[in-house]
Amino acid sequence: MLQPVALAHKSLADYTHIVGRPLVEEIRELAEPLKGKRVVQLSATAFGGGVSEILYTLIPLMRDVGLEVEWQVIYGREEFFNSTKLMHNALQGNPQDLTEEQWATWFQYNEMNARELSRGWDICLVHDPQPAAMLAIVEDDARRKGRWIWRCHIDLSAPYRPVWDFFEPIVNRYDAAIFPAEEYVQPGVQGPMRAFIPPSIDPLSPKNAPMMEPTWRGVLTPFGVDPGRPLITQVSRFDPWKDPLGVIDSFRLIRREVPDAQLVMVGSLAHDDPEGIRYLDLTTEHAGGDPDIHLLTNLSGVGDSAVNAFQRASDVIVQKSLREGFGLVVAEGLWKWKPVVGGDVGGIRLQIEDGVSGYLVNGIGECADRVVELLRDPDKRTAMGEAGRQRVRERFLCLREIEDTFRLISRITA
């Protein structure tokens, strides 16, 4: 049932010119007593979201310094992912409970996957709600040996209480829990050791690696985007929490002031998100056939390199989320020297320094006003882009996340 994910080799040394030799050496020192530790990471998918992007980088780098790390994807069918999507939305505040049958489906699939989990791991790191019940199922089994860490990638600041009350005792079984920020931790999370580790981007990945202007210009043209006109881009799943309909409404206000503006919305469709196709259809309907609103997905041939090109071509990047666990696309945009206008929620607040590297906004009108301001002021765009790039270098690159993770593993295995 559990599917191992094949990973390319990465070397810590390749990042020295970006982060400096002292940090690389510090990480190697932290890893020295952890060499040979067996770690398994469990997630719902190997494609289409921030969790998978993080793991494609972190796991090879953990291996590079001597840990034995595997990544396994749980098995699930439509009824399971329908249930976990409801759970995900409820934990982010949507007032909808799961039925008894849906809770039972969640447990059933966790049990099926738990039976396949091999023994002998020193650390089992479980990502997000989908596989979180596996610990409860194996707790009295030999597979419980070692330490279990639950990593939360969603905004738990205001969960729907009936769902959280059901979920909370499961979290409390873990030895440690990782949250993007302290504000996400509910008062009832008392069992695990808590750590606050924001996610990170890989500056050498196809999505973030340097790209020459002729290259990114060549990517835009086949999609009907004019590199000579103002461009606004949002990269995110087609999901109500990302507010794609509100982005389109903001864009229509922007065009009253900047008539030649264009909007690109790029989203990946992941198999653990059954809502994605439906919300893409709603967004397409809301766009109303406007030739300057470009809705693109991995199904239309937009991969990581194309996302890189659209972000580099943009004058302003938008992430108008209503709730957000973290929102790696904000750090991606900042890394490319672009100001970002983002919703004043969740992990976006950790990344954007309001008025310094972009703007935090509430509502359609405020979003439009800030984008127009930036489109009209290239000097401000340049200054904010420089500030954003430096902030990501200091706080949101993958080597900082590796360092924080090793410190946590050292604490719980001491």
C-alpha positions as CSV (number, residue, x, y, z in Angstrom):
1,M,0.0,0.0,0.0
2,L,2.7,2.5,1.0
3,Q,4.5,3.7,-2.1
4,P,8.2,4.7,-1.8
5,V,9.2,7.8,-3.7
6,A,12.4,7.8,-5.8
7,L,14.6,10.8,-5.2
8,A,17.5,12.4,-7.0
9,H,20.8,13.0,-5.3
10,K,21.6,16.4,-3.8
11,S,24.6,17.7,-2.0
12,L,24.8,20.2,0.8
13,A,28.0,21.6,-0.7
14,D,26.1,22.8,-3.8
15,Y,24.5,25.5,-1.6
16,T,27.7,27.0,-0.2
17,H,27.8,29.9,-2.6
18,I,24.2,30.9,-1.6
19,V,24.2,30.5,2.2
20,G,27.9,30.6,3.0
21,R,30.3,27.9,4.3
22,P,29.7,28.5,8.1
23,L,26.0,27.4,7.8
24,V,27.0,24.3,5.8
25,E,29.6,23.3,8.3
26,E,27.2,23.9,11.2
27,I,24.6,21.6,9.6
28,R,27.3,18.9,9.1
29,E,28.2,19.2,12.8
30,L,24.6,18.9,13.9
31,A,24.2,15.8,11.6
32,E,27.3,14.0,13.0
33,P,25.7,12.4,16.0
34,L,22.5,11.6,13.9
35,K,24.4,9.6,11.2
36,G,22.8,6.2,10.7
37,K,19.4,7.2,12.1
38,R,16.6,5.7,10.2
39,V,13.8,8.2,9.3
40,V,10.6,7.6,7.4
41,Q,8.5,10.5,6.2
42,L,4.8,9.8,5.4
43,S,2.6,12.1,3.2
44,A,-0.6,11.9,1.2
45,T,1.0,12.7,-2.2
46,A,4.3,13.0,-3.9
47,F,3.0,15.7,-6.3
48,G,1.2,19.0,-6.5
49,G,1.7,20.8,-3.2
50,G,4.2,22.5,-0.9
51,V,4.7,19.4,1.2
52,S,6.0,17.3,-1.7
53,E,8.2,20.2,-2.9
54,I,9.8,20.4,0.5
55,L,10.5,16.7,0.7
56,Y,12.0,16.4,-2.7
57,T,14.8,18.7,-1.4
58,L,15.1,17.9,2.3
59,I,15.3,14.2,2.1
60,P,18.2,14.0,-0.3
61,L,20.1,16.6,1.8
62,M,19.4,14.6,4.9
63,R,20.8,11.5,3.2
64,D,23.8,13.5,2.0
65,V,24.9,14.0,5.6
66,G,24.5,10.4,6.7
67,L,20.9,9.8,7.8
68,E,18.9,6.9,6.3
69,V,15.7,8.6,5.1
70,E,12.8,7.2,3.1
71,W,9.7,8.9,1.9
72,Q,6.5,6.9,1.6
73,V,3.1,8.0,0.2
74,I,0.0,6.5,1.8
75,Y,-2.6,4.7,-0.3
76,G,-6.1,6.3,-0.6
77,R,-9.1,6.3,-2.9
78,E,-11.6,9.0,-3.6
79,E,-13.8,8.4,-0.5
80,F,-10.7,8.9,1.7
81,F,-9.5,12.1,0.0
82,N,-13.1,13.5,0.1
83,S,-13.1,12.9,3.8
84,T,-9.7,14.4,4.4
85,K,-10.4,17.4,2.3
86,L,-13.4,18.1,4.6
87,M,-11.2,17.6,7.6
88,H,-8.5,19.9,6.1
89,N,-11.1,22.7,5.5
90,A,-12.7,22.3,9.0
91,L,-9.3,22.4,10.7
92,Q,-8.8,25.8,8.9
93,G,-12.1,27.0,10.2
94,N,-14.8,25.9,7.8
95,P,-17.9,25.0,10.0
96,Q,-18.6,21.5,8.6
97,D,-18.2,18.3,10.5
98,L,-17.5,14.9,9.1
99,T,-20.1,12.2,9.3
100,E,-19.5,9.0,11.3
101,E,-19.0,7.2,8.0
102,Q,-16.4,9.8,6.9
103,W,-14.5,9.5,10.2
104,A,-14.6,5.7,9.8
105,T,-13.2,6.0,6.3
106,W,-10.3,8.1,7.5
107,F,-9.5,5.5,10.2
108,Q,-9.9,2.6,7.8
109,Y,-7.4,3.9,5.3
110,N,-5.0,4.8,8.1
111,E,-5.3,1.3,9.4
112,M,-4.6,-0.2,6.0
113,N,-1.5,2.0,5.6
114,A,-0.3,1.3,9.1
115,R,-0.3,-2.4,8.5
116,E,2.3,-1.8,5.7
117,L,4.6,0.4,7.8
118,S,7.9,-1.5,8.3
119,R,9.6,-1.7,11.6
120,G,12.9,-0.4,12.8
121,W,12.5,3.4,12.3
122,D,14.2,5.8,14.7
123,I,12.0,8.6,13.5
124,C,8.6,8.6,11.8
125,L,7.7,12.0,10.5
126,V,4.0,12.3,9.5
127,H,2.8,15.2,7.4
128,D,-0.6,16.8,7.8
129,P,-4.0,15.3,8.8
130,Q,-4.3,12.5,6.2
131,P,-2.0,9.9,7.8
132,A,-2.1,11.3,11.3
133,A,-4.1,8.4,12.8
134,M,-1.5,5.8,11.9
135,L,0.3,6.4,15.2
136,A,-2.9,5.7,17.2
137,I,-3.3,2.4,15.3
138,V,0.3,1.1,15.8
139,E,0.8,2.5,19.3
140,D,0.8,-0.9,21.1
141,D,2.8,-2.5,18.2
142,A,6.5,-2.9,17.6
143,R,6.2,-0.2,14.9
144,R,5.6,2.4,17.7
145,K,9.3,2.1,18.7
146,G,11.3,5.2,17.9
147,R,10.0,8.7,18.0
148,W,7.0,10.0,16.1
149,I,6.7,13.6,14.9
150,W,3.5,15.2,13.4
151,R,4.1,18.1,11.0
152,C,1.3,20.5,10.5
153,H,1.3,22.5,7.3
154,I,-2.1,24.1,7.7
155,D,-3.5,27.1,9.6
156,L,-4.8,25.8,12.9
157,S,-5.4,29.2,14.5
158,A,-9.2,29.0,14.4
159,P,-10.3,25.4,13.7
160,Y,-13.9,24.3,13.7
161,R,-14.2,23.0,17.2
162,P,-16.1,19.7,16.7
163,V,-13.5,18.5,14.2
164,W,-10.6,19.8,16.3
165,D,-11.9,18.2,19.5
166,F,-11.9,14.8,17.6
167,F,-8.5,15.4,16.1
168,E,-6.7,16.9,19.1
169,P,-6.2,13.6,21.1
170,I,-4.5,12.1,18.1
171,V,-2.0,14.9,17.9
172,N,-1.3,14.6,21.6
173,R,-0.1,11.0,21.1
174,Y,3.0,12.2,19.2
175,D,6.4,12.8,20.7
176,A,6.8,16.1,18.9
177,A,4.7,18.4,16.7
178,I,6.1,20.9,14.2
179,F,4.1,24.0,13.4
180,P,4.9,26.9,10.9
181,A,4.4,29.4,13.7
182,E,3.4,29.6,17.4
183,E,0.1,31.2,16.6
184,Y,-1.1,27.9,15.1
185,V,-0.9,25.9,18.3
186,Q,-4.1,25.3,20.1
187,P,-4.1,25.4,23.9
188,G,-5.0,21.7,24.1
189,V,-1.8,20.5,22.4
190,Q,0.0,19.5,25.5
191,G,1.4,16.0,24.7
192,P,4.1,16.5,22.1
193,M,7.2,18.6,22.3
194,R,6.5,21.6,20.1
195,A,8.7,23.1,17.5
196,F,8.2,26.1,15.2
197,I,9.8,25.5,11.8
198,P,8.6,27.5,8.8
199,P,8.8,25.6,5.5
200,S,11.4,26.6,3.0
201,I,12.2,26.8,-0.7
202,D,15.1,25.3,-2.6
203,P,17.0,28.0,-4.5
204,L,18.5,25.4,-6.9
205,S,15.2,23.7,-7.9
206,P,13.8,24.2,-11.4
207,K,11.1,26.5,-9.9
208,N,13.7,28.8,-8.3
209,A,17.0,28.4,-10.1
210,P,18.3,31.4,-12.1
211,M,16.8,32.0,-15.5
212,M,17.9,34.3,-18.2
213,E,15.4,36.9,-19.6
214,P,15.3,35.5,-23.1
215,T,14.3,32.1,-21.6
216,W,11.4,33.3,-19.5
217,R,10.2,35.6,-22.3
218,G,10.1,32.5,-24.6
219,V,8.0,30.6,-22.1
220,L,5.3,33.3,-21.9
221,T,4.5,33.7,-25.6
222,P,3.0,30.2,-26.3
223,F,0.5,30.8,-23.5
224,G,-0.7,34.1,-25.1
225,V,1.0,36.3,-22.4
226,D,2.6,39.5,-23.6
227,P,6.0,40.1,-21.8
228,G,5.8,43.8,-22.8
229,R,2.7,44.5,-20.8
230,P,2.2,44.7,-17.0
231,L,1.8,41.2,-15.5
232,I,0.3,40.0,-12.2
233,T,0.6,36.4,-11.2
234,Q,-0.8,34.2,-8.5
235,V,0.5,30.6,-8.2
236,S,-1.6,28.4,-6.0
237,R,-4.0,25.5,-6.0
238,F,-7.5,26.2,-7.2
239,D,-9.0,26.2,-3.8
240,P,-11.5,28.4,-2.0
241,W,-9.0,29.3,0.7
242,K,-6.7,30.8,-2.0
243,D,-9.6,33.0,-3.2
244,P,-9.1,32.8,-7.0
245,L,-12.5,34.4,-7.5
246,G,-11.5,37.3,-5.3
247,V,-8.2,37.6,-7.3
248,I,-10.2,38.0,-10.5
249,D,-12.4,40.6,-8.9
250,S,-9.3,42.5,-7.8
251,F,-7.9,42.3,-11.3
252,R,-11.0,43.9,-12.7
253,L,-10.6,46.8,-10.4
254,I,-6.9,47.0,-11.3
255,R,-7.7,47.3,-15.0
256,R,-9.7,50.4,-14.4
257,E,-6.5,52.1,-13.5
258,V,-4.0,50.0,-15.6
259,P,-6.0,49.0,-18.7
260,D,-3.2,46.9,-20.3
261,A,-2.6,44.7,-17.2
262,Q,-2.7,40.9,-17.6
263,L,-3.4,38.2,-14.9
264,V,-1.9,34.7,-14.8
265,M,-3.2,32.2,-12.3
266,V,-1.2,29.0,-12.2
267,G,-2.3,26.0,-10.2
268,S,-1.4,22.4,-9.8
269,L,-4.0,19.7,-9.6
270,A,-3.1,17.1,-7.0
271,H,-4.7,13.7,-6.6
272,D,-5.3,14.3,-2.8
273,D,-7.4,17.4,-3.6
274,P,-10.7,16.3,-5.2
275,E,-12.0,19.9,-4.9
276,G,-9.4,21.2,-7.3
277,I,-11.1,20.4,-10.7
278,R,-14.4,21.7,-9.5
279,Y,-12.9,25.0,-8.2
280,L,-10.9,25.4,-11.5
281,D,-14.3,25.2,-13.3
282,L,-15.8,27.8,-11.0
283,T,-12.8,30.1,-11.6
284,T,-13.0,29.6,-15.4
285,E,-16.6,30.5,-15.3
286,H,-15.9,33.6,-13.2
287,A,-13.2,34.7,-15.6
288,G,-15.9,34.8,-18.3
289,G,-13.6,34.3,-21.2
290,D,-11.5,37.4,-20.6
291,P,-8.5,37.0,-22.9
292,D,-6.2,38.8,-20.4
293,I,-7.0,36.3,-17.6
294,H,-4.9,33.2,-18.1
295,L,-5.8,30.1,-16.1
296,L,-3.0,27.5,-16.3
297,T,-2.3,24.2,-14.7
298,N,0.1,21.3,-14.9
299,L,-2.5,19.7,-17.2
300,S,-1.9,22.5,-19.7
301,G,1.9,21.9,-19.6
302,V,2.9,24.3,-16.9
303,G,5.6,22.7,-14.8
304,D,8.1,24.1,-12.3
305,S,10.3,25.8,-14.9
306,A,7.3,27.6,-16.4
307,V,6.2,28.7,-13.0
308,N,9.7,30.1,-12.5
309,A,9.3,32.0,-15.8
310,F,5.9,33.5,-15.0
311,Q,7.1,34.6,-11.6
312,R,10.3,36.2,-13.0
313,A,8.2,37.9,-15.7
314,S,5.7,39.4,-13.2
315,D,5.7,43.0,-12.1
316,V,3.7,42.0,-9.0
317,I,3.0,38.6,-7.4
318,V,-0.3,38.1,-5.5
319,Q,-1.2,35.5,-2.9
320,K,-4.7,36.6,-1.8
321,S,-5.3,33.7,0.6
322,L,-8.1,33.8,3.1
323,R,-6.4,31.1,5.2
324,E,-2.9,29.9,4.7
325,G,-0.7,27.3,6.4
326,F,2.4,29.0,5.0
327,G,2.3,29.7,1.3
328,L,5.7,28.8,-0.2
329,V,4.8,30.7,-3.3
330,V,5.3,34.0,-1.4
331,A,8.9,33.1,-0.6
332,E,9.4,32.0,-4.2
333,G,8.2,35.4,-5.5
334,L,10.3,37.3,-3.0
335,W,13.4,35.2,-3.9
336,K,13.0,36.4,-7.5
337,W,13.1,40.1,-6.4
338,K,9.4,40.6,-6.8
339,P,7.1,42.5,-4.4
340,V,4.3,40.3,-3.1
341,V,0.8,41.4,-2.2
342,G,-0.6,38.8,0.1
343,G,-3.6,38.1,2.4
344,D,-3.0,39.2,6.0
345,V,-3.3,35.6,7.2
346,G,-1.2,32.7,8.5
347,G,2.3,32.1,7.3
348,I,2.1,34.9,4.8
349,R,2.6,37.3,7.7
350,L,5.8,35.6,8.5
351,Q,7.2,36.2,5.0
352,I,6.0,39.7,3.9
353,E,7.2,42.7,5.9
354,D,4.3,45.0,5.3
355,G,5.4,48.0,3.4
356,V,9.0,46.7,3.1
357,S,8.9,43.6,0.9
358,G,5.3,43.8,-0.2
359,Y,1.9,44.4,1.3
360,L,-0.5,42.5,3.6
361,V,-4.1,43.1,2.6
362,N,-7.6,42.4,3.5
363,G,-10.3,42.5,0.9
364,I,-10.6,42.8,-2.9
365,G,-10.3,46.6,-2.9
366,E,-7.2,46.9,-0.8
367,C,-5.5,44.2,-2.9
368,A,-6.3,46.1,-6.1
369,D,-5.1,49.4,-4.6
370,R,-1.8,48.0,-3.5
371,V,-1.1,46.3,-6.8
372,V,-1.9,49.5,-8.8
373,E,0.4,51.4,-6.5
374,L,3.2,49.0,-7.3
375,L,2.5,48.9,-11.0
376,R,2.8,52.7,-11.1
377,D,6.1,52.9,-9.1
378,P,8.9,50.8,-10.5
379,D,11.4,52.2,-7.9
380,K,9.3,50.9,-5.1
381,R,9.0,47.5,-6.8
382,T,12.8,47.4,-7.1
383,A,13.4,48.3,-3.4
384,M,10.8,45.9,-2.1
385,G,12.2,43.2,-4.4
386,E,15.7,43.6,-2.9
387,A,14.3,43.5,0.7
388,G,12.2,40.4,0.0
389,R,15.2,38.6,-1.5
390,Q,17.3,39.2,1.6
391,R,14.5,38.1,3.9
392,V,14.2,34.8,2.2
393,R,17.9,34.3,2.2
394,E,18.0,34.8,6.0
395,R,14.9,32.8,6.9
396,F,13.2,30.7,4.3
397,L,15.9,28.7,2.4
398,C,16.0,24.9,2.7
399,L,19.3,24.7,4.7
400,R,17.7,26.7,7.5
401,E,14.9,24.2,7.6
402,I,17.4,21.3,7.7
403,E,19.2,22.9,10.6
404,D,16.0,23.4,12.6
405,T,14.8,19.8,11.9
406,F,18.2,18.3,13.0
407,R,18.0,20.3,16.2
408,L,14.5,18.9,16.9
409,I,15.6,15.3,16.2
410,S,18.5,15.7,18.5
411,R,16.2,16.9,21.3
412,I,13.7,14.1,21.0
413,T,16.3,11.3,20.6
414,A,18.6,12.6,23.4
